[in-house]
Each structure stands twice: as structure tokens, then as C-alpha cells.
Amino acid sequence: TSIMEAKSGKHSSSLKIAVVDHICVTEDDEYTSDEVEWHILDNESPKAHTKQIVFARSISLDQAVLACVHEIAITDNFTAGVALRGIMIGNTLHKCAVLSGFAATVTALLTSLRMSSLVLAVTSIGCALTYDLDWQYDLLCKYQVHRGQSGSQPPRVCRILSPGIEATILVRRDDSARKVLHNATAIAGLVSGFIAAKRLGWLHFFS
């Protein structure tokens, strides 16, 4: 396999895969936080992909995400646990914002549930703001856990794992669509909550 030593930003146009075995860079690490040794994956047909595939082994989680690695295999259980908890927080905020906003919109139409609409609207706005003002700046905000499905092709990073090694696979994805979705739903929930509050007589100055 060909080897190249370069700063991670130099190969931003390449499709990057990496094996992570620790969570962060320390003074004793072999690599600095901005430099990774990338290897060219030779067993790929050049016609199969438009981008060159490069990989790195035994790097930290923060190195991998800062390098915008497309597929990450985490072999350390502690590091995998930290990553899974972080991603779960982001997913929970997104889902709560969407579901609460949708529920607030529906319940605002029902006289007996207008109070519930207000609570749901506040929940939706709170989750959306937390995601947009905090979580979207987390290093793991653009990663999701790969769930292997029967018949689906395994991620390329599995090819560089040693035989018998179990790993948690993270895949980098664009989160723009999910931000648009939960923000739009939260705004709809806010409008519905405002209407519900007005009908309850809480907003007399808007009458």
C-alpha cells in the first residue's frame, strides 16, 4: 500500500476512512492533532469511484472528526460509548423538536388540548434552539451510527479492520436537511402555540 504523510486538510477532496482506538490526542500520541499519516487504499478499482480513497489507523476520535473522515470504525469501547452518547443527544434533540412541533400544531386545533399545545410548542422551540445554538457545533454533529441491514454493502472502513475485531461504525452525513426540518416544525409549533394562547385569553393585548 502506498503511504503519504500529510496534514489532514491536504486531502480534503479524498474519501477518507479511519480506524479510531482512543478518544483524544495527548502529548504522548504519535501524531499531532493536525497531522495524520494517510495510506492509499489500493484494492479499489479507480473506475469505481471518482474520489481517491485514503485511510488511517490508530488515530484519535478528535483527529478523525477534525479531518472530516467519511467513515470511522471505533475499536475502543470507551471511545465508542462517548461517541454514541453524543450522537444520541443530537438525535434526541432533533426528534423532540420535530415531534413536539408537529403535535403542537395538531393539538392547537382542539379546544380541549390548547394547554398541551403551549407546552409542546415550548418544548419544540427549546430543543430546536439547543440544537442550533449548541449541538450543531459539536464535532460529532455530522455523524450517525451505521446500522447494518441485511443485503446492504458493508462500509469500506470494514476492509481495513483486522480479522475478528468488532467496531462501532460512524458515517459522516450532511445535517442541513434535518436542521431545516426541525426549525420549520418548531416555528409551526410556535405559531400554533401563540394561536392557542390567544384563544385561551392569555394574550389580551393582541385581541
GIKA-V431476 format. One record per residue. N is the residue number from 1. RES is the residue in one small letter. SS is DSSP state (@ for helix, = for strand, . for the rest). OMEGA is omega as a letter, one per 20 degrees, with the letter a starting at -180 (NA if undefined). Layout:
{{N	RES	SS	OMEGA} {N	RES	SS	OMEGA}}
//
This chain:
{{1	t	.	r} {2	s	.	a} {3	i	=	r} {4	m	=	r} {5	e	=	a} {6	a	=	r} {7	k	=	a} {8	s	@	a} {9	g	@	a} {10	k	@	a} {11	h	@	a} {12	s	.	a} {13	s	.	a} {14	s	.	r} {15	l	=	a} {16	k	=	r} {17	i	=	a} {18	a	=	r} {19	v	=	a} {20	v	=	r} {21	d	=	r} {22	h	=	a} {23	i	.	a} {24	c	.	a} {25	v	.	r} {26	t	.	a} {27	e	.	a} {28	d	.	a} {29	d	.	a} {30	e	.	a} {31	y	.	r} {32	t	.	a} {33	s	.	a} {34	d	.	a} {35	e	=	a} {36	v	=	r} {37	e	=	a} {38	w	=	r} {39	h	=	r} {40	i	=	r} {41	l	.	a} {42	d	.	a} {43	n	.	r} {44	e	.	r} {45	s	.	a} {46	p	.	r} {47	k	.	a} {48	a	.	a} {49	h	.	r} {50	t	.	a} {51	k	.	r} {52	q	.	a} {53	i	=	r} {54	v	=	a} {55	f	=	r} {56	a	=	r} {57	r	=	r} {58	s	=	r} {59	i	=	a} {60	s	=	a} {61	l	@	a} {62	d	@	r} {63	q	@	a} {64	a	@	a} {65	v	@	r} {66	l	@	r} {67	a	.	r} {68	c	.	r} {69	v	.	a} {70	h	.	r} {71	e	=	a} {72	i	=	r} {73	a	=	a} {74	i	=	a} {75	t	.	a} {76	d	.	a} {77	n	@	r} {78	f	@	r} {79	t	@	r} {80	a	@	r} {81	g	@	r} {82	v	@	a} {83	a	@	a} {84	l	@	r} {85	r	@	r} {86	g	@	r} {87	i	@	r} {88	m	@	r} {89	i	@	r} {90	g	@	r} {91	n	@	r} {92	t	@	r} {93	l	@	a} {94	h	@	a} {95	k	@	r} {96	c	@	r} {97	a	@	a} {98	v	@	a} {99	l	@	r} {100	s	@	r} {101	g	@	r} {102	f	@	a} {103	a	@	r} {104	a	@	r} {105	t	@	a} {106	v	@	a} {107	t	@	r} {108	a	.	a} {109	l	.	a} {110	l	.	a} {111	t	@	a} {112	s	@	a} {113	l	@	a} {114	r	@	r} {115	m	@	r} {116	s	@	r} {117	s	@	r} {118	l	@	r} {119	v	@	r} {120	l	@	r} {121	a	@	r} {122	v	@	r} {123	t	@	a} {124	s	@	r} {125	i	@	a} {126	g	@	r} {127	c	@	a} {128	a	@	r} {129	l	@	r} {130	t	@	r} {131	y	@	a} {132	d	@	a} {133	l	@	a} {134	d	.	a} {135	w	@	a} {136	q	@	r} {137	y	@	r} {138	d	.	a} {139	l	.	a} {140	l	.	a} {141	c	.	a} {142	k	.	a} {143	y	=	r} {144	q	=	r} {145	v	=	r} {146	h	.	r} {147	r	.	a} {148	g	.	r} {149	q	.	a} {150	s	.	r} {151	g	.	r} {152	s	.	a} {153	q	.	a} {154	p	.	r} {155	p	.	a} {156	r	@	a} {157	v	@	r} {158	c	@	a} {159	r	@	a} {160	i	@	r} {161	l	.	r} {162	s	.	a} {163	p	.	r} {164	g	.	a} {165	i	.	r} {166	e	.	a} {167	a	.	r} {168	t	=	a} {169	i	=	r} {170	l	=	a} {171	v	=	a} {172	r	=	r} {173	r	.	r} {174	d	.	a} {175	d	.	a} {176	s	@	a} {177	a	@	a} {178	r	@	r} {179	k	@	r} {180	v	@	a} {181	l	@	a} {182	h	@	r} {183	n	@	r} {184	a	@	r} {185	t	@	r} {186	a	@	r} {187	i	@	r} {188	a	@	r} {189	g	@	r} {190	l	@	r} {191	v	@	r} {192	s	@	r} {193	g	@	r} {194	f	@	r} {195	i	@	r} {196	a	@	r} {197	a	@	r} {198	k	@	a} {199	r	@	r} {200	l	.	r} {201	g	.	a} {202	w	.	a} {203	l	.	a} {204	h	@	a} {205	f	@	r} {206	f	@	a} {207	s	.	NA}}
//
